[in-house]
Amino acid sequence: MGGGDINDPFTPELSEFVNKTIDEWKVAGIAIGVIDGDDVFTKVDQNNNWKANTTPETLWYGGSTTKAFVTATLSHMIASKKYPELADGWRTRVSSIIRDDFVTQDDWATNNITLEDLACHRSGLRNNDIGVRTHDKDGPREIRDIVRNFRHLPLQWQPRTQFDYNNEGYATLSCVIETITGKWLGDVLKETIWGPLGMNSTYLDLQQAKDAPGHLSTGYYWSDTKHKKEEYVAIPYLSTEVNSGAGAIISTITDYTKWIKCLLRKQAPLLKEVHDDIRRPRIVDNPEPSRGMDISMYGLSWWRTSYRGQAVYWHSGSVASHGALIYWLPDLDYGVVILANYPSDVRDVIMRRLIDDKLDIPPSDRHDLVKE
């Protein structure tokens, strides 16, 4: 964090607010990164009832914020013109690449669902998160097993008619990337984005994260049930094998600020056309304003809305033990990343405070998420 910087968002008042808020919400620890133009600030905080050696280099699960790296990589592969399988771009039919694996109960859907349909959650396929599990009675599962699960489920909607969030669709995109490149997804993401950006503490594999120099944070929930001692209870680490591109990322607040700065500035290693692709919404999610935000659309792993006249791209990430939340406002060259060791709504409360502070919104005009 840049000490003494006039743009430093972590004023004594904000620091007090963060500490008080995580204490009230019983969240054990949190890391916050703010990108404001050329400046990058980070802050780590922890509940008064829980102490740990948390630093900006502490590792956290990022959950579904993994998805943005998957679609950015696919967009990069399409733009490179190096892969004949992707000659039709985002309109490439999934079955043209992994026909033996990608089969649904509807022949038209099997033959016509595209990469873009999966990327923006408009495939019509039924979400079945119980299918994204690491083991079954026959032993460990692979990504391909998740893809093959679609053949056992009826369509939820007609394709391209409804936004319906689908984690298994991103397991399918992971399988597509691995099939085309002949490489493990984690290696592809590292070669394409993480390595060039210097995100050297970012992983898609739990064991790699455990072996890394940085401390891997443990998730905790607050136990306050009757007749039991009030305390934080540790949550086991989540296996990453089959979550893959749907939500397996483990990273630091420092690394994530590098990623958001890349998106804000339309920087290398991604081409401008890839950045433009990332920002283009594909489908309406919520046609009604909600929680102080305008109507909500979805594109390549980012919701796109507006707040107080400013375009906002955002995505959350949640696993049983950890939560993440990212907002970036390109017209202001401003972004915020929040990582926590429990998937609590405290992320939204702190995020809105930071955004309102940046926009200099008077306290009387601010939207109270807690009361809502």
Secondary structure, DSSP 8 states (H G I E B T S, - for coil): --TT-TT-S--HHHHHHHHHHHHHTT--EEEEEEEETTEEEEEEEE-TT------TT-BEEEEGGGHHHHHHHHHHHHHHT--GGGTTGGG-BGGGTSTTT---SSHHHHHH-BHHHHHTT-S-----GGGS-SEETTEE--HHHHHHGGGGS--SS-TTS-----HHHHHHHHHHHHHHHSS-HHHHHIIIIIHHHT-TT-BS-HHHHHHSSS-B--EEEEE--TTS--EEEEE-----TTTHHHH-EEE-HHHHHHHHHHHHHT-TTS-HHHHHHHH---EEEESS-BTTB--EEE-SS-EEEEETTEEEEEEEEE-SS-EEEEEEEGGGTEEEEEEESS--THHHHHHHHHHHHHHT--GGG---TTT-
